[in-house]
Amino acid sequence: MDRILFGDNQFFGINHMSEEKAHQQAARFQDVGAIVDVLDIAYEEGIRTFMCTTQDRMIDICEHFRQHKDRYEGFKFFPCMPYAHKYANAVTEYGFLGALQRFLPSNSSKLAAMWKGGMSVAKRDVVGIAQLLIDSEMHMFKGLETPVIFLQNVATDFLLGLGFRDAFRIFADHVAKKYGAEPGFITMNLPRLLNVLEGLGFDNPIISFNLNKIGFRMCGGIDQYEKIIATRKFRPIAMSVLASGALRARDAIEYVAQQKNVRSLVFGASSKANIKETKLLIDELYAGRLTI
Amino acid sequence: MIRVAVVGLGKMGLSHLAILRTHPEIDVVAVCDTSGIMLNGLNRYTGLKIFSDYSKLVEKEPLDAVLIATPSRVHGPMVKQALDKNLHVFCEKPFCLDVAQGRDLVELAKHKGVINQVGYHYRFLGTFIEARRLLTSNVIGKLHHIRAEAYGPVVLRSKGMTWRSSKSEGGGCLFDYACHAVDLINFLYTIPTRVEGTILNPVFSADVDDEVYSTFFFPDGVTGQLATNWSDESFRKMSMQITIWGTNGRMRIDRQEIQLYLRDAAEPSLGLGRGWNTRYTTKLTEPVWFYLRGEEYSSQIDHFVQCIKNRSIPSISSFESALETDFVISKMIQDAGRSRSSDDAIATAPPQNLRPPRRFVRSIKSMFGHPQSN
């Protein structure tokens, strides 16, 4: 796995510190071309992995990369699914089953049978439905490299809270079998998730979580995180390293680099200067260190 | 351990359930819903005990508290049943569509001495808590205007299939978005004594309002305006902001930051200088034991638990404060009816250059009766 994973929040109007900034960015990146321009800069700087949410706008970005494969040798996508707002808004509008019906392929035989038979979703085929939902999210990445597929934190943490542990196994098995990919899990609750994954027998799982020196959104506390990173067997990926801009880049990355087992980190930026500067900083602070 | 049952397994109920199950002092002993699919699924994959009959749940299951997240229309009777059994109650917002019934429930909860809370989660956000503290310290001087706005992309086409698109079930932007805005005005300042010019308009919906506007009047000549619209696709998710003007400046608050403009610096201990000051959520947010969708959802549950354990903690979002919000909402509905009637009178001879009056708001009487005034 690469040291640097390029994130996508800046492209899709997500900023945890300022709604105003989020709006400005959403406006700047409303054309896919503007997003591709930034990805091109990242590529020129040597970044080869794009960790991205499976929202609808990614469809066009994927299409661009498919059509220009020769220009992006070695470029990989780490899809993060699902894009939660799509589902949350649909559940509000159509109800739970109505939403499900909208997101599953209409010609799906499993679904057709279920509706026809009027049988309980739960009794009948939770695994089958989960697989169909994963497939519908993965459709846009057809023909592109997706060596790791992540479950987004809102889904991971929801399932974690509910105690629906089998879901992690269902997800992992399907992405491995159908896409030849490794499963990854994004969480805001690392200690709790790691315990559960270990309990389920996951060996050396890939987990992406917030890691920043002010402990922002690190449930369980920064001390526990540091200890877990130092002592437990898993592949940690640091996110929200800059705490949404609350920290200076050098201080922020220095802190993450001190956590020796963290070999990959996610960062997003929109300008050439920022990308270049952050990449140089990471290269400098990680000089001579291994990746995973 | 506090034995809790979760009633209503829609979006909010499931989200609460996930948070409750991780709380070290809560034991979720059962869930209740009318959907067999949901119940069977949860039972099979999480081992939770399930009930499809609420009465049976509160009668048979030994409980300390219930969390009610059913459609708003049935909050009243369900809360009553729980209070009759001396249970602590956490109820989703809005509290009760019928103000008179809400008032009875406030009294009953007091009489029973049980902890009661309504899910106005914005009261638990770091930025709004800090804004309240700053207002109490009088940093912007004498307040003269408050504006509450909420926009988001919930209803973007005409077809709605859930209870949120049904007026009689308590659907609509008024009960979903505007009540949060009203409640925040109450949290930060107080409730208005009079409302005027209320507009409850559909944009796409057939049965409910999609946009709500109103003017509020407070004591001492303070005024307020409310604008909420849940049919605005330009927002990724619900966005709430409150702006408050005072004689010494202006404060703008959303979930992420407080922007404060001060004409004169505040007292030194507050660390706010003349001109622009910004405070970010990253510095204002207290850590929680479990995170799902936002710290505030966990904080409000923990507050409920702490209030049960220590009865002397004052409630941050009680039935009583939620009833005040319901009361303002009921006044807005009455006012919208009134505004439309006078609109209609003008419409008998519309001038050429004016647009015809907007759609009449349907009768609200069947739903609300006649709320008593405070």
Chai-1 contact restraints between the chains, C-beta under 6 A:
chainA,res_idxA,chainB,res_idxB,connection_type,confidence,min_distance_angstrom,max_distance_angstrom,comment,restraint_id
A,G13,B,R236,contact,1.0,0.0,6.0,A-B,restraint_1
A,M17,B,Q256,contact,1.0,0.0,6.0,A-B,restraint_2
A,M17,B,Y280,contact,1.0,0.0,6.0,A-B,restraint_3
A,S18,B,Q256,contact,1.0,0.0,6.0,A-B,restraint_4
A,S18,B,E257,contact,1.0,0.0,6.0,A-B,restraint_5
A,E19,B,D254,contact,1.0,0.0,6.0,A-B,restraint_6
A,E19,B,Q256,contact,1.0,0.0,6.0,A-B,restraint_7
A,H85,B,K237,contact,1.0,0.0,6.0,A-B,restraint_8
A,V91,B,K11,contact,1.0,0.0,6.0,A-B,restraint_9
A,T92,B,V154,contact,1.0,0.0,6.0,A-B,restraint_10
A,T92,B,R164,contact,1.0,0.0,6.0,A-B,restraint_11
A,Y94,B,M161,contact,1.0,0.0,6.0,A-B,restraint_12
A,G95,B,M161,contact,1.0,0.0,6.0,A-B,restraint_13
A,G95,B,T162,contact,1.0,0.0,6.0,A-B,restraint_14
A,G98,B,M161,contact,1.0,0.0,6.0,A-B,restraint_15
A,S120,B,I37,contact,1.0,0.0,6.0,A-B,restraint_16
A,S120,B,N40,contact,1.0,0.0,6.0,A-B,restraint_17
A,V121,B,I37,contact,1.0,0.0,6.0,A-B,restraint_18
A,A122,B,I37,contact,1.0,0.0,6.0,A-B,restraint_19
A,A122,B,N40,contact,1.0,0.0,6.0,A-B,restraint_20
A,A122,B,G41,contact,1.0,0.0,6.0,A-B,restraint_21
A,A122,B,R44,contact,1.0,0.0,6.0,A-B,restraint_22
A,K123,B,N40,contact,1.0,0.0,6.0,A-B,restraint_23
A,D157,B,L292,contact,1.0,0.0,6.0,A-B,restraint_24
A,F158,B,A18,contact,1.0,0.0,6.0,A-B,restraint_25
A,G161,B,A18,contact,1.0,0.0,6.0,A-B,restraint_26
A,G161,B,I19,contact,1.0,0.0,6.0,A-B,restraint_27
A,G161,B,R21,contact,1.0,0.0,6.0,A-B,restraint_28
A,G161,B,T22,contact,1.0,0.0,6.0,A-B,restraint_29
A,G161,B,L292,contact,1.0,0.0,6.0,A-B,restraint_30
A,L162,B,A18,contact,1.0,0.0,6.0,A-B,restraint_31
A,L162,B,T46,contact,1.0,0.0,6.0,A-B,restraint_32
A,G163,B,R21,contact,1.0,0.0,6.0,A-B,restraint_33
A,G163,B,T46,contact,1.0,0.0,6.0,A-B,restraint_34
A,F164,B,Y45,contact,1.0,0.0,6.0,A-B,restraint_35
A,F164,B,T46,contact,1.0,0.0,6.0,A-B,restraint_36
A,D166,B,Y45,contact,1.0,0.0,6.0,A-B,restraint_37
A,M188,B,Y291,contact,1.0,0.0,6.0,A-B,restraint_38
A,N189,B,F290,contact,1.0,0.0,6.0,A-B,restraint_39
A,N189,B,Y291,contact,1.0,0.0,6.0,A-B,restraint_40
A,F216,B,T282,contact,1.0,0.0,6.0,A-B,restraint_41
A,C219,B,F290,contact,1.0,0.0,6.0,A-B,restraint_42
A,C219,B,Y291,contact,1.0,0.0,6.0,A-B,restraint_43
A,A243,B,T282,contact,1.0,0.0,6.0,A-B,restraint_44
A,S244,B,T282,contact,1.0,0.0,6.0,A-B,restraint_45
A,A246,B,T282,contact,1.0,0.0,6.0,A-B,restraint_46
